[in-house]
Amino acid sequence: MIKKESLHLIERLSNASGVSGFEDDVVAIAKEFSDSFAQVTEDHIRNVYMKVGEQKADKPTIVFDAHSDEVGFIVQAIKPNGTLRFLPLGGWVPNTVPAHRVRIKTAQGKEIPGIIASKPPHFMTDAERKEVQTIDDMVIDVGCTSAQEVVDKLNIAIGDPVIPDVTFEYLEATDVMLGKAFDCRIGCACLLETLSELSKKESAFNLIGTMTAQEEVGERGATVAMNNVKPDLAIVFEGCPADDTFSEEYMIQSGLKRGPMLRNFDVSMITNPRFQRFAKEVADKYDLPMQSSVRKGGGTNGAIINLTNKGVPAIVIGVPVRYAHTHYGYVAYEDYQTAQQLAVAIVNELTADMIDSF
């Protein structure tokens, strides 16, 4: 795809409403995009399966995965004064949550604007000003004055999803993208473009893309998907947290414009060393910049895939995202492009014997 088309795809995915458990809009984009080159199906948890080319039992199966959900919130209750109590979907740091716009998606599909509000400083005591606020201290204000008005005029109900209200922008001067949900919509775009590229020629492998649901609340979609796919090898695309604005130089392992990240370790998975070494060798062979990381936190769908069947070798190709799990993020287009190129090169260099050796 040309750059303009890639940016349009990323924009659509970033702007789409798809917090955990409510990924339907993202699913629709994936199905529309891949329909021309893949056999596309969907399961009841909203996982999308994209089978590229002829699938044969005697060929190894490579799965390419990215999760479709984003961090967000869910309406917990409607207060008598017309504001909404809410709970997080996924991992948020509470002090990044208030004073931002959100969209509440109703059962009728309408999106209602709201503001995450906290007690104004004018009414705080000195002690309250020093306290760390929690989400229990916050509400979503939709401009109503009673619970009845919220229900009757806006059709908002308990259980409605709440999405950060951010619009994608491409900053041409710096070749950087600004938007929400790059964890993992930038991975979703990588997945779709990689499958599209690989579909252009016959492969020695069964190639299957899985766009999986509910990763941010415990890798639930991947658990279901891998039981269905039963892969022999996996490449997981992620929007990984960038560390180049708050780390010392020697600790930077996922900075912008330094290439995609290959993660060796996090609290959920020790990456298969043989497959990881192979991926790094491929990056060197094709002169593709990449970063290597060891993380004391975090986790990906790779952990679930790695524990499937007899233990599936899986690597994580992460596109660095500044300020993941907040309303806004930055991604460098060149990192995104290199991530695709690396995934395609890995598949082109693989053989069935290599997969067995991992």
Secondary structure, DSSP 8 states (H G I E B T S, - for coil): --HHHHHHHHHHHHHS--BTT--HHHHHHHHHHHTTTSEEEE-TT--EEEEES---TTS-EEEEEEE--B-EEEEEEE-TTSEEEEEEES---GGGSSS-EEEEE-TTS-EEEEEEE---GGG--HHHHHS---GGG-EEE-S-SSHHHHHHHH---TT-EEEE----EEETTTTEEEES-HHHHHHHHHHHHHHHHHTTS--SSEEEEEEES-GGGTSHHHHHHHHHH--SEEEEEEEEE--SSSS-GGG-SS-TTS--EEEEE-SS-B--HHHHHHHHHHHHHTT---EEEE-SS---HHHHHHTSTT---EEEEEEEEBTTTSS-EEEEHHHHHHHHHHHHHHHHH--HHHHHH-
